[in-house]
Amino acid sequence: MDLFYRKKGKGAPLVIIHGLYGSSDNWLNIGKRLAERYTVYLIDQRNHGRSPFSDEHTFDSMKEDLNLFFEKHGIEKATLLGHSMGGKTAMWFAADYPEKIEKLVIADIAPKDYMQLKEDSQFYLHQNILLAMQDIDFNEIEIRNDVEERLAEKIDDQRIRQFLLKNVAKDKKTKRYKWRINVEVLYENLDEIVSGVNKNWLEDRIPITSYPVIFIRGMKSRYILPEDEKLIKEIYPEATIVDISDAGHWLHAEQPEKFMKAVMLCC
């Protein structure tokens, strides 16, 4: 798959991989700052942003998308910065292609099966979000605010609604609004997205010590819990875990200065 990307700066390569519902657009400010020291590649993962849509959305397929991206752009070795779903893609890729990893920076996601959290599972949150997105009939949408009004009927959190609205774009042919993410396919593959990278899958690779690893955690987020620290150390015994106070899951947008400081500890 030929991924859409943005390229900025000069220096050693650094690839930024966004999370679910995200795109390279969400990382432009961070990318610009990192471009002062690196050649920064901001990619759109499959079924997101301006990259092609596909019926397949697995971490194995996203790992291979990234491998092809490295080959196409002549990247022999790079630092990977992945957030949430993008962090899972980064961990998956790094485990299979360690020789291509300079450093691994994982933002607010742990190498665990999030489906096992039962009633606290992220699966139900994302299921509700994707169902709400599928229910939007864009034939009835005249302005972008109409989309938020309909999302508000099923999604209480305004921050989530505002984030989702960044995926609304006008179709060049029909002139009507549309989603810039493949909502139906993401819904069909939600089990895979939520479960993702876990210790069982990494078992034959543990311990992983061939490249530096840093986990950055938002202290208002529940994606990396205190008990996850032991799991992280079992897989990445030399990993550094950095906490950012007053930040939730979208820590790079909520606390950009603290996030940049944390990234630079590794990079």
Secondary structure in CASP SS format (residue, H / E / C, confidence):
PFRMAT SS
TARGET T0000
AUTHOR 0000-0000-0000
METHOD secondary structure of the structure
MODEL  1
M C 1.00
D C 1.00
L C 1.00
F C 1.00
Y E 1.00
R E 1.00
K E 1.00
K E 1.00
G C 1.00
K C 1.00
G C 1.00
A E 1.00
P E 1.00
L E 1.00
V E 1.00
I E 1.00
I E 1.00
H C 1.00
G C 1.00
L C 1.00
Y C 1.00
G C 1.00
S C 1.00
S H 1.00
D H 1.00
N H 1.00
W H 1.00
L H 1.00
N H 1.00
I H 1.00
G H 1.00
K H 1.00
R H 1.00
L H 1.00
A C 1.00
E C 1.00
R C 1.00
Y E 1.00
T E 1.00
V E 1.00
Y E 1.00
L E 1.00
I E 1.00
D C 1.00
Q C 1.00
R C 1.00
N C 1.00
H C 1.00
G C 1.00
R C 1.00
S C 1.00
P C 1.00
F C 1.00
S C 1.00
D C 1.00
E C 1.00
H C 1.00
T C 1.00
F H 1.00
D H 1.00
S H 1.00
M H 1.00
K H 1.00
E H 1.00
D H 1.00
L H 1.00
N H 1.00
L H 1.00
F H 1.00
F H 1.00
E H 1.00
K H 1.00
H C 1.00
G C 1.00
I C 1.00
E C 1.00
K C 1.00
A E 1.00
T E 1.00
L E 1.00
L E 1.00
G E 1.00
H E 1.00
S C 1.00
M H 1.00
G H 1.00
G H 1.00
K H 1.00
T H 1.00
A H 1.00
M H 1.00
W H 1.00
F H 1.00
A H 1.00
A H 1.00
D H 1.00
Y C 1.00
P H 1.00
E H 1.00
K H 1.00
I E 1.00
E E 1.00
K E 1.00
L E 1.00
V E 1.00
I E 1.00
A E 1.00
D C 1.00
I C 1.00
A C 1.00
P C 1.00
K C 1.00
D C 1.00
Y H 1.00
M H 1.00
Q H 1.00
L H 1.00
K H 1.00
E H 1.00
D H 1.00
S C 1.00
Q H 1.00
F H 1.00
Y H 1.00
L H 1.00
H H 1.00
Q H 1.00
N H 1.00
I H 1.00
L H 1.00
L H 1.00
A H 1.00
M H 1.00
Q H 1.00
D C 1.00
I C 1.00
D C 1.00
F H 1.00
N H 1.00
E H 1.00
I C 1.00
E C 1.00
I C 1.00
R H 1.00
N H 1.00
D H 1.00
V H 1.00
E H 1.00
E H 1.00
R H 1.00
L H 1.00
A H 1.00
E C 1.00
K C 1.00
I C 1.00
D C 1.00
D C 1.00
Q H 1.00
R H 1.00
I H 1.00
R H 1.00
Q H 1.00
F H 1.00
L H 1.00
L H 1.00
K C 1.00
N C 1.00
V E 1.00
A E 1.00
K E 1.00
D C 1.00
K C 1.00
K C 1.00
T C 1.00
K C 1.00
R C 1.00
Y E 1.00
K E 1.00
W E 1.00
R C 1.00
I C 1.00
N C 1.00
V H 1.00
E H 1.00
V H 1.00
L H 1.00
Y H 1.00
E H 1.00
N C 1.00
L H 1.00
D H 1.00
E H 1.00
I H 1.00
V H 1.00
S H 1.00
G C 1.00
V C 1.00
N C 1.00
K H 1.00
N H 1.00
W H 1.00
L H 1.00
E H 1.00
D H 1.00
R H 1.00
I C 1.00
P C 1.00
I C 1.00
T C 1.00
S C 1.00
Y C 1.00
P C 1.00
V E 1.00
I E 1.00
F E 1.00
I E 1.00
R E 1.00
G E 1.00
M C 1.00
K C 1.00
S C 1.00
R C 1.00
Y C 1.00
I C 1.00
L C 1.00
P C 1.00
E C 1.00
D H 1.00
E H 1.00
K H 1.00
L H 1.00
I H 1.00
K H 1.00
E H 1.00
I H 1.00
Y C 1.00
P C 1.00
E C 1.00
A C 1.00
T E 1.00
I E 1.00
V E 1.00
D E 1.00
I E 1.00
S C 1.00
D C 1.00
A C 1.00
G C 1.00
H C 1.00
W C 1.00
L H 1.00
H H 1.00
A H 1.00
E H 1.00
Q C 1.00
P H 1.00
E H 1.00
K H 1.00
F H 1.00
M H 1.00
K H 1.00
A H 1.00
V H 1.00
M H 1.00
L H 1.00
C H 1.00
C C 1.00
END
